[in-house]
Amino acid sequence: MAVRPQEQTASGDSEAPETGPRKRLGPYGLLTAAYAAGLGLFLWGSRRRLPRGFSAGDLGLLGVATHKTSRAFAKDKVTAPLRAPFTEHEGSGGPGELEESPRGSGLRHVIGELLVCPYCLDQWVATGFAAGLVTAPRPTRFVASIMAAVAISDFLQIAYKASEEQLGT
């Protein structure tokens, strides 16, 4: 009887194959199918209103807003209640952030994985912003501008703090 090697997770932890990502292929597939179905329905329903493209300004705005919105959903202390049914608290993260891990099994665990990963959420958030530009451009640009301003402010806060530490003040 062959012994199966341990699998490495994205975090570098070893998992037995029975509990690793292959065990969750069904829930991963369900979540992916839900995304694809939602996007497909939106594209079909909006096919006459879809723009030929987005301006460079819109892409820049959505990129920065997507970054901040994904990070806020995945890491901010104030959004922890949204993640709580799917995650467990691990400790403090960056400024105003928490580190959490997925809880449960099956679909609950997979949703938890999505909710604690800002990189994973980016696609979902970007899709929402892009759909908003098609269906409600002015309110979408308004909300995206808020999130982009917060992201810029975050970077400035970090730079300010680093300069204080460098100067010893």
SULBEL-V18641 format. One record per run of one state. SS is the DSSP state (~ for helix, > for strand, _ for the rest). FROM is the first residue (numbers start at 1). TO is the last residue. Records with the same first field share a line. If there is no record, write none. Layout:
SS: FROM-TO / FROM-TO
This chain:
_: 1-6 / 9-13 / 16-20 / 46-55 / 84-86 / 93-96 / 103-105 / 116-117 / 136-136 / 168-169
>: 7-8 / 14-15 / 76-76 / 87-92 / 97-102
~: 21-45 / 56-75 / 77-83 / 106-115 / 118-135 / 137-167
